[in-house]
């Protein structure tokens, strides 16, 4: 047992005769350098990694959304949509009518927006989605939803 636990053996008096007795009462804790620096660097590295992951995720979602609405359905031309948008809103995708009934680049009502698959506020939707949903509406109903500008 002395070979397995030399500290315990020394404390129990297993040292050579004449050597000073070492007891647990005279033991001092080992001084360790503070770990705050490395821990702070580790936490900073974690925060940076999380931030990079979030940025990459947002970038991927934006790209997927753009790609989903990149081509217009029903053979509607961009020129037709640009003409309607210029007349309806001056081409501003965030504009809201004075009474709040019509919203976005094509001045959708909430009901019309929902009928072409939109959700939420049309004026808060990305411009590419507004173009896509206006093309769906035009392919389905022609210019009749825009009696003045269509």
Secondary structure, DSSP 8 states (H G I E B T S, - for coil): -TTT-HHHHHHTT-S-TTS----GGG---------HHHHHHHHHHHHHHHHHHHHHHHHHHHHHHHHHTSS-GGG--HHHHHHHHHHHHTT-TT-B-TTSSSBTTTTB-HHHHHHTT--S-GGGS-HHHHHHHHHHHHHHHGGGGSTTT-
